[in-house]
Amino acid sequence: MKKFFAALSIAIILTALTFPKIFGNIIYAQDSSNKLDMLEIVISNLIARIESLEKQLKNLRSKK
């Protein structure tokens, strides 16, 4: 069983060295996904801030 896992590990390493673009694209796709997730969070936070500012502006206008 240990020989099987050793052979499998070696095969994976050799495949990664032989075809780095395949593994590079997977990493790039994950990186892009993470960036999109972060952008979604930033946009959501900006929307919340704008809504808060709109409420403050509405309160200021109603006091006049």
Secondary structure, DSSP 4 states (H G I P E B T S, - for coil): -HHHHHHHHHHHHHHHHH-HHHHHHHHHHHHHHHHHHHHHHHHHHHHHHHHHHHHHHHHHHHH-
